[in-house]
Amino acid sequence: MFDTGGDAAALVNAPAREAPPWEHVEAEISRLNALDHQIATVWHPAARGEVIPTALGNVRVAVGDTAEYQLSTGEKIAL
């Protein structure tokens, strides 16, 4: 049997974070999207629309269980 330690069990049993309001997420994504931090997709439980227009182009919008976004590098970041 694998020893996962107490930390893994705590993560699995931890309550889910409440997602910030969609309007705040839209504004934050527009602010954060930059040449050195290119956002490809944003997920949110209450997402609306298909894209968020930004100065560097559109960011894809999708409904998801959590509020997070993915950079063009593949890295996902929780909101």
GIBELUR-V484299 format. One record per pair of residues at least 12 apart in sequence whose C-alpha atoms are under 10 Angstrom apart, sorted by the first residue. I is the first residue (numbers start at 1). GAP is how many residues later the second one is. Records with the same first field share a line. If there is no record, write none. Layout:
BEGIN
I: GAP, GAP
END
This chain:
BEGIN
16: 49, 50
17: 49, 50, 61, 62
18: 27, 48, 49, 61
19: 25, 26, 27, 46, 47, 48, 49, 59, 60
20: 24, 25, 26, 46, 47, 59
21: 23, 24, 25, 26, 46
22: 21, 22, 23, 24, 25, 26, 45
23: 23, 24, 25
25: 17, 18, 19, 22, 42, 43, 44, 54
26: 16, 21, 22, 25, 26, 27, 28, 33, 35
27: 25, 27
28: 51
29: 12, 13, 23, 24, 25, 30, 40, 50
30: 22, 23, 24, 25, 26, 27, 28, 29
31: 23, 24
32: 22
33: 21, 22, 23, 24, 25, 26, 38
34: 20, 21, 22, 23
35: 21
36: 35
37: 33, 34, 35, 36
38: 18, 19, 21, 32, 33, 34, 35
39: 15, 17, 18, 19, 20, 21, 30, 31, 32, 33, 34, 35, 36, 37, 38
40: 17, 18, 19, 20, 21, 29, 30, 31, 32, 33, 34
41: 17, 18, 19, 20, 21, 27, 28, 29, 30, 31, 33, 35
42: 17, 18, 19, 20, 21, 22, 24, 25, 26, 27, 28, 29, 34, 35, 36, 37
43: 17, 18, 19, 20, 21, 22, 23, 24, 25, 26, 27, 35, 36
44: 17, 18, 19, 20, 21, 22, 23, 24, 25, 35
45: 17, 18, 19, 20, 21, 22, 23
46: 16, 17, 18, 19, 20, 21
47: 14, 15, 16, 17, 20
48: 13, 14, 15
49: 12, 13, 14
50: 12, 13
59: 12
66: 12, 13
67: 12
END
